Amino acid sequence: MARIADDSRSDAARAAPAALAQDGPPEVLSHGELSLPVHDPAVAADAVRALDAEHVCIAGLEVRRPTLDEVFLSLTGRPAKEENNAVPR
């Protein structure tokens, strides 16, 4: 996830690394954060270069692995923990 310094550049931030996305398109989250889903964390350097080429200033960068809940959701299409409204006996 990259935090961009200038929220007005969010469209440029989304477009710049679009070709690098491996698990869906880049997504601009709240507060100028850009999420770029990829399988290979080495792609982060390419994403930084793409953002820099578009003159998008980066305020922070985070590379993280998906949580088990995120993996389960992507594989099954449903959350790992579903609300159980049944009354226990």
Buried (B, 14 or more C-beta within 10 A) or exposed (E): BBBBEEEEBBEBBBBBBEEBBEEEEBEBEEEBBBBBBBEEEEBBEBBBEBBEEEEBEBEEBEBEEEEEEEEBBEEEEEEEEEEEEEEEE
